[in-house]
Amino acid sequence: MRTQRQAPSALSPSERAIAARIDGIASAADALPIRDPDLAEVMELLHRMAACYSAVPVQWMAGDAIKKLRAYAAKQSKGGV
């Protein structure tokens, strides 16, 4: 099921609340940059997932995020930074 984005004035109250949360997430990411490249890529994927209105790309991005987290965990278990 595909949902089209609506103009801000046409958003329902719950859609406006979600949009406000996405804006808050984006500003927090700018204030607290993540230095590890694997985790920074996971953060970017999560931001894209939060802004997405279709399930299919979210599933792809979730799979990519899981791979990045596994790479980070493997790096940490080998004594990485």
NORZI-V215070 format. One record per pair of residues at least 12 apart in sequence whose ideal C-beta (glycine too) atoms are under 7 Angstrom apart, sorted by the first residue. I is the first residue (numbers start at 1). J is the second residue. D is the distance in Angstrom with one decimal. If there is no record, write none. Layout:
{{I & J & D} {I & J & D}}
This chain:
{{2 & 54 & 5.6} {3 & 53 & 4.7} {3 & 54 & 6.8} {5 & 53 & 6.0} {22 & 50 & 5.1} {22 & 51 & 5.5} {25 & 47 & 6.4} {25 & 50 & 6.1} {26 & 47 & 6.4} {29 & 43 & 6.0} {29 & 47 & 6.5} {36 & 72 & 6.6} {36 & 81 & 6.9} {38 & 68 & 5.0} {38 & 71 & 5.1} {38 & 72 & 4.0} {38 & 75 & 6.9} {39 & 72 & 5.8} {41 & 68 & 5.0} {42 & 65 & 4.9} {42 & 68 & 4.6} {42 & 69 & 5.8} {45 & 61 & 4.7} {45 & 64 & 5.6} {45 & 65 & 4.4} {46 & 65 & 6.5} {48 & 61 & 5.7} {49 & 61 & 5.0} {49 & 62 & 6.6}}
